[in-house]
Amino acid sequence: MTDVRPDALFIGLMSGTSLDGVDGVLCRIGADGCWHGVLAHAHRPFSEPLRGALMALQSSGPDELHRAALAGNALALAYAEVVQALLDTSQMPATAVRAIGAHGQTVRHQPGLHDGIGYTLQLGNAALLAERTGIDVIADLRSRDVAAGGQGAPLVPVFHQHVFGRPDATRAVVNIGGISNLTILRPGEPARGFDCGPGNALMDHWIHRHHGRAYDDRGTWAASGTASPALLADLLAQPYFAQQPPKSTGRDLFHPAWLQERLDALARTGAPVPSRADVQATLCEFTAAAIADDVRRHAPDAADLLVCGGGAFNDTLITRLKALLPGLAILSTEAEGLPALEVEAAAFAWLAHMHVHRRAANEPAVTGATGLRVLGACYPSGPDCR
């Protein structure tokens, strides 16, 4: 399966905890792992039935094995549409692409559940995707790290180090998707990183529940409200925030019922009940405060903070981050040549490259795994993996 060409084309596909759709990129990567950039980007929103099915699978329910299999098939077909869009835009044949790195849709993430061994589950029928695209697919990229005692997340810090690391300064990178994760890049040291907590997930839930919109465009609704100090304090009291890395989280912890429990508890105290807009403002402040706290605690020497993911476009959230981290330059990854919505998909293209070359791609200092591991499994498009 070793590729001896000096460089090759890879596709990365990402559908994250925001559950908004699929982002795909076509990238050129050198045989030595050198990043040569994105040639094309495509996005396809989830249909409402698929989004609803994936949201329902975030918790246990009747006939969920069958429903999960059907959702995995539907996701693979959505992935295949994005792959075709990338090929059409770049005018590249499928045969020119070395492999696809397909993240899949996380519906359960429970690392270290029993005796230090847990599981992580990403839906997506990789065999069907290979069949439909005619391209080798590298999938199930988190399980090997979990098997080695790691969190299986975040996996992107090593990629961040390759594309954003500087030899003369410490940098921090925050990806704000459904969940936010922080990467710390110090010269001469392995990358560090962990999940901060909620990114957009709770804000998206709240605006969808009350206004039927998928997300709070530019944070406009949050800006119309005032954060509730009492609710914010209760949200930040969640024990996860006091845990030391390695750590990772997801919708298993930060879900709508968790939020509702805290709203109900606040109402029982007799404290003023925040308006719907005030709750949205509080959730925005919650995301910003959790990120800022982690930057101050774990990267006080950072020269700047690069932001990627959908949260990079939430003006209210970015304004609050700047207020909470005065003196720290906060800018989009686009300033470094990689647009905010392309970073995670690009990372999974790079992880596919690492699998093809049989190179370890996890970072034990990030995930807590007992050692370096080659990540993923290959689903060949033909008789074997090339």
BELRA-V870295 format. One record per residue. N is the residue number from 1. RES is the residue in three letters. SS is DSSP state (alpha for helix, beta for strand, coil for the rest). PSI is psi in whole degrees, 0 to 359 (NA if undefined). BURIAL is 1 if it has 9 or more other ideal C-beta (glycine too) atoms within 8 Angstrom, else 0. Layout:
# BELRA-V870295
{{N:RES:SS:PSI:BURIAL} {N:RES:SS:PSI:BURIAL}}
This chain:
# BELRA-V870295
{{1:MET:coil:352:0} {2:THR:coil:136:0} {3:ASP:coil:124:1} {4:VAL:coil:0:0} {5:ARG:coil:150:0} {6:PRO:coil:330:0} {7:ASP:beta:169:1} {8:ALA:beta:163:1} {9:LEU:beta:136:1} {10:PHE:beta:149:1} {11:ILE:beta:137:1} {12:GLY:beta:135:1} {13:LEU:beta:131:1} {14:MET:beta:127:1} {15:SER:coil:112:1} {16:GLY:coil:192:1} {17:THR:coil:349:1} {18:SER:coil:339:1} {19:LEU:coil:34:1} {20:ASP:coil:341:1} {21:GLY:beta:198:1} {22:VAL:beta:131:1} {23:ASP:beta:136:1} {24:GLY:beta:146:1} {25:VAL:beta:148:1} {26:LEU:beta:122:1} {27:CYS:beta:157:1} {28:ARG:beta:126:1} {29:ILE:beta:133:1} {30:GLY:beta:158:1} {31:ALA:coil:334:1} {32:ASP:coil:6:0} {33:GLY:coil:0:1} {34:CYS:coil:133:0} {35:TRP:beta:122:1} {36:HIS:beta:3:0} {37:GLY:beta:172:0} {38:VAL:beta:131:1} {39:LEU:beta:332:1} {40:ALA:beta:150:1} {41:HIS:beta:140:1} {42:ALA:beta:145:1} {43:HIS:beta:139:1} {44:ARG:beta:122:1} {45:PRO:beta:152:0} {46:PHE:coil:144:1} {47:SER:coil:156:0} {48:GLU:alpha:319:0} {49:PRO:alpha:319:0} {50:LEU:alpha:316:1} {51:ARG:alpha:317:1} {52:GLY:alpha:319:0} {53:ALA:alpha:318:1} {54:LEU:alpha:323:1} {55:MET:alpha:317:0} {56:ALA:alpha:329:1} {57:LEU:coil:359:1} {58:GLN:coil:345:1} {59:SER:coil:162:0} {60:SER:coil:149:0} {61:GLY:coil:177:0} {62:PRO:coil:141:0} {63:ASP:coil:35:0} {64:GLU:alpha:334:1} {65:LEU:alpha:315:0} {66:HIS:alpha:314:0} {67:ARG:alpha:324:1} {68:ALA:alpha:320:1} {69:ALA:alpha:317:1} {70:LEU:alpha:319:1} {71:ALA:alpha:322:1} {72:GLY:alpha:320:1} {73:ASN:alpha:314:1} {74:ALA:alpha:322:1} {75:LEU:alpha:318:1} {76:ALA:alpha:321:1} {77:LEU:alpha:323:1} {78:ALA:alpha:319:1} {79:TYR:alpha:317:1} {80:ALA:alpha:324:1} {81:GLU:alpha:319:1} {82:VAL:alpha:319:1} {83:VAL:alpha:314:1} {84:GLN:alpha:322:1} {85:ALA:alpha:320:1} {86:LEU:alpha:318:1} {87:LEU:alpha:320:1} {88:ASP:alpha:316:0} {89:THR:alpha:319:1} {90:SER:alpha:350:1} {91:GLN:coil:41:0} {92:MET:coil:141:1} {93:PRO:coil:157:0} {94:ALA:alpha:328:1} {95:THR:alpha:344:0} {96:ALA:alpha:347:0} {97:VAL:beta:126:1} {98:ARG:beta:316:1} {99:ALA:beta:160:1} {100:ILE:beta:131:1} {101:GLY:beta:111:1} {102:ALA:beta:115:1} {103:HIS:coil:319:1} {104:GLY:coil:173:1} {105:GLN:beta:115:1} {106:THR:beta:125:1} {107:VAL:beta:343:1} {108:ARG:beta:140:0} {109:HIS:beta:102:1} {110:GLN:beta:64:1} {111:PRO:beta:147:1} {112:GLY:beta:33:0} {113:LEU:beta:314:0} {114:HIS:beta:126:0} {115:ASP:coil:37:0} {116:GLY:coil:3:0} {117:ILE:beta:127:1} {118:GLY:beta:215:1} {119:TYR:beta:161:1} {120:THR:beta:137:1} {121:LEU:beta:117:0} {122:GLN:beta:120:1} {123:LEU:beta:157:1} {124:GLY:coil:118:1} {125:ASN:coil:93:1} {126:ALA:alpha:327:1} {127:ALA:alpha:319:0} {128:LEU:alpha:322:1} {129:LEU:alpha:318:1} {130:ALA:alpha:321:1} {131:GLU:alpha:317:0} {132:ARG:alpha:331:1} {133:THR:alpha:337:1} {134:GLY:coil:24:0} {135:ILE:coil:139:1} {136:ASP:coil:141:1} {137:VAL:beta:129:1} {138:ILE:beta:118:1} {139:ALA:beta:184:1} {140:ASP:coil:54:1} {141:LEU:coil:352:1} {142:ARG:coil:333:1} {143:SER:alpha:326:1} {144:ARG:alpha:321:1} {145:ASP:alpha:319:1} {146:VAL:alpha:319:1} {147:ALA:alpha:332:0} {148:ALA:coil:17:1} {149:GLY:coil:9:1} {150:GLY:coil:176:1} {151:GLN:coil:342:1} {152:GLY:coil:6:1} {153:ALA:coil:154:1} {154:PRO:coil:152:1} {155:LEU:coil:346:1} {156:VAL:coil:342:1} {157:PRO:alpha:324:1} {158:VAL:alpha:321:1} {159:PHE:alpha:317:1} {160:HIS:alpha:320:1} {161:GLN:alpha:321:1} {162:HIS:alpha:322:1} {163:VAL:alpha:336:1} {164:PHE:alpha:348:1} {165:GLY:coil:146:1} {166:ARG:coil:145:1} {167:PRO:coil:349:0} {168:ASP:coil:3:0} {169:ALA:coil:151:0} {170:THR:coil:136:1} {171:ARG:beta:152:1} {172:ALA:beta:145:1} {173:VAL:beta:129:1} {174:VAL:beta:124:1} {175:ASN:beta:121:1} {176:ILE:beta:90:1} {177:GLY:coil:220:1} {178:GLY:coil:319:1} {179:ILE:beta:147:1} {180:SER:beta:142:1} {181:ASN:beta:144:1} {182:LEU:beta:135:1} {183:THR:beta:139:1} {184:ILE:beta:124:1} {185:LEU:beta:106:1} {186:ARG:coil:139:0} {187:PRO:coil:132:1} {188:GLY:coil:7:0} {189:GLU:coil:156:0} {190:PRO:coil:152:0} {191:ALA:coil:148:1} {192:ARG:beta:155:1} {193:GLY:beta:161:1} {194:PHE:beta:167:1} {195:ASP:beta:129:1} {196:CYS:beta:320:1} {197:GLY:beta:206:1} {198:PRO:beta:142:1} {199:GLY:coil:265:1} {200:ASN:coil:349:1} {201:ALA:alpha:310:1} {202:LEU:alpha:323:1} {203:MET:alpha:318:1} {204:ASP:alpha:318:1} {205:HIS:alpha:314:1} {206:TRP:alpha:318:1} {207:ILE:alpha:329:1} {208:HIS:alpha:321:1} {209:ARG:alpha:320:0} {210:HIS:alpha:340:0} {211:HIS:alpha:356:0} {212:GLY:coil:14:0} {213:ARG:coil:149:0} {214:ALA:coil:329:0} {215:TYR:coil:164:1} {216:ASP:coil:95:1} {217:ASP:alpha:119:0} {218:ARG:alpha:7:0} {219:GLY:alpha:25:1} {220:THR:alpha:317:1} {221:TRP:alpha:318:1} {222:ALA:alpha:321:1} {223:ALA:alpha:339:1} {224:SER:coil:349:0} {225:GLY:coil:181:1} {226:THR:coil:129:0} {227:ALA:coil:139:1} {228:SER:coil:115:1} {229:PRO:alpha:321:0} {230:ALA:alpha:315:1} {231:LEU:alpha:318:1} {232:LEU:alpha:316:1} {233:ALA:alpha:320:0} {234:ASP:alpha:319:1} {235:LEU:alpha:317:1} {236:LEU:alpha:349:1} {237:ALA:coil:355:0} {238:GLN:coil:127:0} {239:PRO:alpha:336:0} {240:TYR:alpha:323:1} {241:PHE:alpha:337:1} {242:ALA:alpha:348:0} {243:GLN:coil:146:0} {244:GLN:coil:146:0} {245:PRO:coil:156:1} {246:PRO:coil:140:1} {247:LYS:coil:153:1} {248:SER:coil:158:1} {249:THR:coil:184:1} {250:GLY:coil:202:1} {251:ARG:coil:348:1} {252:ASP:coil:327:1} {253:LEU:coil:306:1} {254:PHE:coil:85:1} {255:HIS:coil:170:1} {256:PRO:alpha:321:0} {257:ALA:alpha:324:0} {258:TRP:alpha:316:1} {259:LEU:alpha:315:1} {260:GLN:alpha:324:0} {261:GLU:alpha:321:0} {262:ARG:alpha:326:1} {263:LEU:alpha:318:1} {264:ASP:alpha:320:0} {265:ALA:alpha:321:1} {266:LEU:alpha:319:1} {267:ALA:alpha:325:0} {268:ARG:alpha:339:0} {269:THR:coil:346:0} {270:GLY:coil:3:0} {271:ALA:coil:158:0} {272:PRO:coil:132:0} {273:VAL:coil:121:0} {274:PRO:coil:147:1} {275:SER:coil:170:0} {276:ARG:alpha:318:0} {277:ALA:alpha:325:1} {278:ASP:alpha:323:1} {279:VAL:alpha:317:1} {280:GLN:alpha:318:1} {281:ALA:alpha:322:1} {282:THR:alpha:319:1} {283:LEU:alpha:323:1} {284:CYS:alpha:315:1} {285:GLU:alpha:324:1} {286:PHE:alpha:311:1} {287:THR:alpha:313:1} {288:ALA:alpha:316:1} {289:ALA:alpha:319:1} {290:ALA:alpha:318:1} {291:ILE:alpha:312:1} {292:ALA:alpha:319:1} {293:ASP:alpha:317:1} {294:ASP:alpha:324:1} {295:VAL:alpha:315:1} {296:ARG:alpha:322:1} {297:ARG:alpha:319:0} {298:HIS:alpha:344:1} {299:ALA:coil:53:1} {300:PRO:coil:342:0} {301:ASP:coil:6:0} {302:ALA:coil:136:1} {303:ALA:coil:330:0} {304:ASP:beta:168:1} {305:LEU:beta:115:1} {306:LEU:beta:136:1} {307:VAL:beta:134:1} {308:CYS:beta:177:1} {309:GLY:coil:174:1} {310:GLY:alpha:331:1} {311:GLY:alpha:342:1} {312:ALA:alpha:342:1} {313:PHE:alpha:4:0} {314:ASN:coil:97:1} {315:ASP:alpha:322:1} {316:THR:alpha:318:1} {317:LEU:alpha:314:1} {318:ILE:alpha:322:1} {319:THR:alpha:318:1} {320:ARG:alpha:322:1} {321:LEU:alpha:317:1} {322:LYS:alpha:323:1} {323:ALA:alpha:324:0} {324:LEU:alpha:341:1} {325:LEU:coil:62:1} {326:PRO:coil:142:0} {327:GLY:coil:350:0} {328:LEU:coil:127:1} {329:ALA:beta:124:0} {330:ILE:beta:120:1} {331:LEU:beta:158:1} {332:SER:beta:151:1} {333:THR:alpha:343:1} {334:GLU:alpha:331:0} {335:ALA:alpha:340:0} {336:GLU:alpha:11:0} {337:GLY:coil:3:0} {338:LEU:coil:105:1} {339:PRO:coil:150:1} {340:ALA:coil:326:1} {341:LEU:coil:0:1} {342:GLU:coil:347:1} {343:VAL:alpha:309:1} {344:GLU:alpha:318:1} {345:ALA:alpha:320:1} {346:ALA:alpha:323:1} {347:ALA:alpha:323:1} {348:PHE:alpha:337:1} {349:ALA:alpha:317:1} {350:TRP:alpha:322:1} {351:LEU:alpha:325:1} {352:ALA:alpha:318:1} {353:HIS:alpha:316:1} {354:MET:alpha:322:1} {355:HIS:alpha:315:1} {356:VAL:alpha:323:1} {357:HIS:coil:8:1} {358:ARG:coil:45:0} {359:ARG:coil:141:0} {360:ALA:coil:141:0} {361:ALA:coil:356:1} {362:ASN:coil:167:1} {363:GLU:coil:105:1} {364:PRO:alpha:329:1} {365:ALA:alpha:337:0} {366:VAL:alpha:308:1} {367:THR:alpha:339:1} {368:GLY:coil:7:0} {369:ALA:coil:156:1} {370:THR:coil:351:0} {371:GLY:coil:180:0} {372:LEU:coil:143:0} {373:ARG:coil:145:1} {374:VAL:coil:130:1} {375:LEU:coil:147:1} {376:GLY:coil:171:1} {377:ALA:beta:143:0} {378:CYS:beta:132:1} {379:TYR:beta:101:1} {380:PRO:coil:148:1} {381:SER:coil:340:1} {382:GLY:coil:209:0} {383:PRO:coil:333:0} {384:ASP:coil:169:0} {385:CYS:coil:129:0} {386:ARG:coil:NA:0}}
